[in-house]
Amino acid sequence: MAQGAVEYAKELGKNIPITLHLDHGDSFELCKSCIDMGFSSVMIDGSHLPYEENVALTKKVVEYAHAHDVTVEGELGVLAGVEDEVSAEHHTYTEPDQVIDFVTRTGVDSLAISIGTSHGANKFKPEQCTLNADGVLVPPPLRFDILEEIERRIPGFPIVLHGASSVPQQYVEMINKYGGALKDAIGIPEEQLRKAAKSAVCKINIDSDGRLAMTAEVRRVMHDKPGEFDPRKYLGPARDELKKLYMHKVQNVLGSENRA
């Protein structure tokens, strides 16, 4: 499957510059396999390891990747939440005192940091939030002070934010309306992502938003047309909704329009 993805990415890349990236690689062997198959970028996530072990693992991946003209993303700090096989009960903010040593010793090309984002659709507990005038739960703000200090320590170095989905409430409501059971699904407000996008942050991961958009549309179609069994009839609308979501994010939130 990965090899097919590489070939398809190369085919698409004839007209637009794109990257085929491994997210949250957890071992040298996995990163090496993806590099050997033609990935143009890999992430080695050693954030769950003791600091020196994280440095050693990340450096090993970087040395192999750079020898094959592949870029590497490392991570300092731990994000809470669950995404596929990535899971952590508690978050640990990135320590600005570590970033110079980490990027210097490992040679990474970009650095994922933890400033209050979280994996999945349930990023915050209700008790962590406040109610606004409309009765909507508002999550605690991101720790921009940590981001700013990191920027001061490694000026111009590419920073990455994981777990930054906004969890659009229209999709949560659609999912629940059509048989779902998403409770207390709260994300990162888009205005905070706009602020982050104007800093050294060069990549913002919003996978959960795409999952929500597709799931909401699939549930709607299956509810409205319970006799439908042709996947094209519900995956097509889901794909269109996904495209609509990402166009909004690219144009109005992430600041990446016309930047390819």
C-alpha positions in Angstrom: 0.0 0.0 0.0 2.8 2.4 0.9 4.6 1.7 -2.4 1.3 2.5 -4.3 1.0 5.7 -2.3 4.6 6.7 -3.4 3.9 6.0 -7.0 0.6 7.9 -6.9 2.3 10.8 -5.2 4.9 10.9 -7.8 2.3 10.9 -10.5 0.4 13.8 -8.9 3.7 15.6 -8.4 4.1 16.1 -12.1 1.9 19.2 -11.8 2.1 20.3 -8.2 4.9 20.0 -5.6 3.8 17.6 -2.8 5.4 15.7 0.0 4.7 12.1 1.0 5.3 12.1 4.8 5.4 9.4 7.5 3.6 10.7 10.6 4.6 9.5 14.1 7.2 6.9 13.0 8.0 5.1 16.2 11.2 3.2 15.2 14.2 3.5 13.1 13.1 0.4 11.1 9.7 1.9 10.2 11.3 5.2 9.1 14.0 3.3 7.1 11.4 1.3 5.4 9.4 4.4 4.3 12.6 6.1 3.1 13.6 3.1 1.1 10.2 3.0 -0.5 10.5 6.6 -1.7 8.9 8.8 1.0 10.2 12.4 0.9 9.7 13.1 4.5 9.5 11.1 7.8 8.7 11.9 11.4 10.5 10.0 14.1 8.5 10.4 17.4 10.8 9.6 20.3 9.0 12.1 22.6 7.8 9.2 24.9 11.5 8.2 25.5 13.9 9.7 28.0 15.6 12.7 26.5 18.9 11.1 25.7 17.2 8.2 24.0 15.1 10.5 22.0 18.2 12.3 20.8 20.0 9.1 19.9 17.0 7.6 18.0 16.3 10.9 16.2 19.9 11.3 15.2 20.1 7.8 13.8 17.0 8.4 11.6 18.4 11.8 10.4 21.7 10.3 9.4 20.0 7.7 7.3 17.4 10.0 5.9 19.7 12.8 4.9 21.9 10.3 3.1 18.8 9.6 0.9 17.8 13.2 0.5 14.8 12.8 2.9 13.8 15.4 5.5 13.1 14.5 9.1 10.7 15.9 11.8 11.5 15.2 15.4 9.4 15.9 18.5 10.0 17.3 22.0 7.2 17.3 24.5 4.3 14.9 24.7 0.8 15.5 23.4 -2.1 13.9 25.2 -5.0 12.1 23.4 -5.3 9.2 21.0 -4.7 9.1 17.3 -4.4 5.7 15.7 -1.5 3.9 17.6 -0.4 7.2 19.2 -1.7 7.5 22.7 -0.8 9.4 25.9 -2.9 10.2 29.0 -1.1 13.4 29.9 0.7 16.1 28.0 4.1 17.5 28.8 5.0 21.0 27.5 8.1 21.3 25.4 11.0 22.7 27.4 12.6 25.6 25.6 15.9 25.0 27.4 16.2 21.7 25.4 15.5 22.9 21.9 19.0 24.2 20.9 20.7 21.1 22.1 18.1 18.8 20.5 18.1 20.3 17.0 21.9 20.7 17.1 22.7 17.2 18.1 20.1 15.4 16.0 20.2 17.5 12.8 16.4 17.4 12.4 14.8 19.6 9.7 11.7 20.5 11.7 10.6 20.2 15.3 7.1 19.2 16.6 6.4 20.9 20.0 3.8 20.6 22.7 2.1 23.9 23.7 -1.4 22.7 24.6 -2.7 20.9 21.5 -3.9 17.3 21.8 -4.7 14.4 19.5 -8.2 13.3 18.7 -11.6 14.9 18.8 -11.8 15.1 22.6 -8.9 17.4 23.3 -10.1 18.9 26.5 -12.4 17.9 29.4 -15.3 20.2 30.0 -13.9 21.2 33.4 -10.8 22.6 31.6 -13.0 24.9 29.5 -15.1 28.0 30.1 -18.5 28.9 28.8 -18.9 31.9 26.5 -22.0 34.1 26.2 -23.6 31.6 23.8 -23.1 28.7 26.2 -20.3 27.2 24.0 -17.3 25.5 25.7 -14.1 27.4 25.1 -10.8 25.5 25.6 -7.8 27.0 27.4 -5.5 29.1 25.2 -2.4 27.6 23.6 0.9 28.4 25.4 2.1 30.9 22.9 4.6 32.1 25.5 6.4 28.7 25.1 6.3 29.0 21.3 7.7 32.5 21.4 10.5 31.4 23.7 11.4 28.5 21.4 11.4 30.9 18.4 13.8 33.1 20.4 16.1 30.2 21.1 16.1 28.8 17.5 15.0 31.7 15.3 13.6 30.7 11.9 13.7 27.0 12.6 10.6 25.2 11.2 8.1 24.3 14.0 5.2 21.8 13.8 2.0 21.6 15.7 0.3 18.2 16.0 -3.2 17.7 17.4 -4.4 21.0 16.1 -7.9 20.1 14.7 -10.6 22.7 15.4 -13.3 20.0 15.7 -16.0 21.9 13.8 -19.1 21.8 15.8 -21.4 21.5 12.7 -19.8 18.1 12.0 -20.1 17.0 15.6 -23.8 17.9 15.6 -24.4 16.1 12.3 -22.7 13.0 13.5 -24.7 13.0 16.7 -27.9 13.8 14.8 -27.5 10.8 12.6 -26.8 8.2 15.2 -23.3 9.1 16.5 -22.3 9.6 20.1 -19.5 12.2 20.2 -19.6 13.7 23.7 -17.6 16.8 24.7 -15.8 17.0 21.4 -13.8 20.2 21.6 -10.9 21.5 19.4 -8.5 24.3 18.9 -10.2 27.6 18.0 -9.3 28.7 14.4 -8.2 32.1 15.5 -5.4 30.5 17.6 -4.3 28.5 14.6 -4.2 31.7 12.5 -1.9 33.2 15.1 0.3 30.2 15.1 0.5 30.1 11.3 2.0 33.6 11.4 4.9 32.4 13.5 7.7 29.9 12.8 5.1 27.1 12.6 5.4 25.6 9.2 3.0 22.6 9.5 -0.2 22.3 11.4 -1.8 18.8 11.6 -5.6 18.7 11.5 -6.4 15.1 10.7 -9.4 14.8 13.1 -11.2 17.5 11.3 -11.1 15.5 8.0 -12.3 12.4 9.8 -15.2 14.3 11.3 -16.2 15.9 7.9 -16.2 12.5 6.1 -18.0 10.7 9.0 -20.7 13.4 9.2 -21.5 13.2 5.5 -21.4 9.4 5.4 -23.9 9.3 8.3 -26.1 11.8 6.7 -26.3 9.9 3.4 -26.9 6.6 5.2 -29.7 8.2 7.3 -31.4 9.9 4.3 -31.0 6.8 2.1 -31.1 3.8 4.3 -31.4 1.4 1.4 -28.2 2.7 -0.2 -25.4 0.1 -0.5 -23.2 1.6 -3.2 -20.1 3.1 -1.5 -19.7 5.6 -4.3 -23.0 7.2 -3.3 -21.8 8.0 0.3 -18.0 8.2 -0.2 -18.4 10.7 -3.1 -20.3 13.3 -0.9 -17.9 12.6 1.9 -14.9 13.3 -0.3 -16.6 16.5 -1.5 -17.1 17.6 2.1 -13.5 16.8 2.9 -12.3 18.9 -0.1 -14.6 21.8 1.1 -13.1 21.6 4.6 -9.5 21.6 3.4 -10.1 24.5 1.0 -11.4 26.5 3.9 -8.4 25.6 6.1 -5.9 26.4 3.4 -7.5 29.7 2.4 -8.8 31.0 5.7 -6.9 29.4 8.6 -3.4 28.0 7.8 -2.1 30.7 5.5 -0.9 28.3 2.9 -2.8 29.4 -0.1 -0.6 30.0 -3.1 2.5 28.9 -1.1 3.3 25.7 -3.0 
